[in-house]
Amino acid sequence: MAKMRVLFENGDPERIIEFDPSKAPFQHDGRAGSILDILVGHGIHLEHACGGNCACTTCHVIVKEGFNRLSEAEESELDLLDKAPGLTPISRLGCQAVIEGDADITVVVPRFTINAA
Amino acid sequence: MATEGDNSGAGATPRVPHDAIITRIVERAPGTRSFFLRLSAAQRFVFKPGQFISCLLPIGGQTMLRPYSLASSPGDPEIEICLNRVPGGVGTAYLFGLEVGAPLRFTGPWGTFILEEPPAAECVFIADGTGVAAIRPMLWRALRGPGAHPIRLHYAAVSRAHLLYADEIEAAARAHAQFTFVPLLGTPLTEEIERRYVNADHDRGRHFFICGVGDIVPRLRDLLRRSGYERRAVQYEKW
């Protein structure tokens, strides 16, 4: 079993999800087994304006723990992350980053996930 | 009423839903429809060329989210989205079942694939199929520039009938000497782009804006970047 701890920069209470990665996808948006899939599939809202199609940055999350247990970011994700407000070296797009195996991940949902275009 | 202006996110937030009414539906090609939307006067909606909206569709007791590029320009009296009917797709099945007068709720605008100022360099737009929807307002914005640099639109479609907005684009090409329209109905897009912008010369100062559905978009991105174009000079959106 894998575990995801979700912290919210806006002060919402912390959530913890335990899940079986082999049961992915849990819902229809984003890559199967992605941070977005886990969150939305377990009833936690994460903005994803483009439907999880790697066409915006609204699902931007900061991965405090388990960053190296995620699939590698491809060029499309990296190009979009360049434009994410509040970008950090441990930022990922929730719709693209897939949790690999039974991992413990901690993510922070930033206060602003608006595409400030 | 759509109005032009800044949308830095500091004021109106794009996640607050807008409630629009469908005012017109135009069949642009077999299986391709434009929906024109109007907001009440009280609603303010500003966007930048290239952005998209997320339609909130009530389907099967749930709210399903479907993103569509804004094919209209900021300042147009109606908002336009243009989309293909997807075989077996519940989102487009719902939309294609709507009639004039029906409500449509959406959030936005979203997206960082934008063109705000006409580039101070040769500008190449590449559209594949309904990808032209996002390119259209970007093209009109680019044509507002002083005309000092060439502008090209390479537009690939499966048939002449599927070259959306062909008449107005051809008219723009006649009206603006710096603009060349290159429709592609048989020639593969990657071959054309490689011939003109990779093999033809060593000029790597051009700016590219690419939009389409599927792997053609990252293939074109990689072709151009690997040939020496600056990463940020190759902007794209893949659906």
Interface residues (C-beta under 8 A of the other chain):
Chain A: D29 E47 H48 A49 C50 G51 N53 C54 A55 C56 T57 T58 E75 S76 D79 L80 K83 P85 F112 I114 N115 A116 A117
Chain B: N7 S8 G9 T13 P14 R15 K48 Q51 F52 S54 L65 R66 P67 T107 G108 P109 W110 G111 T112 F113 I114 P218 R221 D222 R231 Y236 E237 K238 W239
